[in-house]
Amino acid sequence: MAVAFTREEDYEAQAADLPDRPISPHPNLVTARGLAAIEAELAAARAAYSAAQAAGKDGAGVSADRTAMARATRDLRYWSARRANAQLTELDGDPDKVLFGRAVEIEREDGRRQTFRIVGEDEADPAAGSVSYVSPLAKALLGKRVEDVVMVNGAEVEIVAVR
């Protein structure tokens, strides 16, 4: 069949059939900041859903922009699920121990120092210095203490500070 005979609605229907965002199988541990971010994303998803519904009622019908409604619905499902299973994890325990929510400073073999905060999956942003607690780096560091040496990505690193 030639493209000339493809109906525009077919493209729109395909675009509106967005797959769900994958939900992690790991417990949804969050810091207070991470929980606030999830709640902000949930509020934004609710607003986008309401806006898509309103656009559909303004005479053009939902089919005028089914992709906006599909995107809003998908995001609303995702953030609702993430909020529903969020487990706020407070900082407590030994202040010298690497725990969820704490920042840990490491020194690599070449003398470089890096600081990472161990957070939940939705809050993780390695470029900004936060890593998910399920990341290989966090898994290697969790439970360790200042002056411990651990293997990270085939190289030794020393924990020099925990905050």
Order of alpha helices (4+ residues) and beta strands (2+ residues): alpha-beta-alpha-alpha-beta-beta-beta-beta-alpha-beta-beta
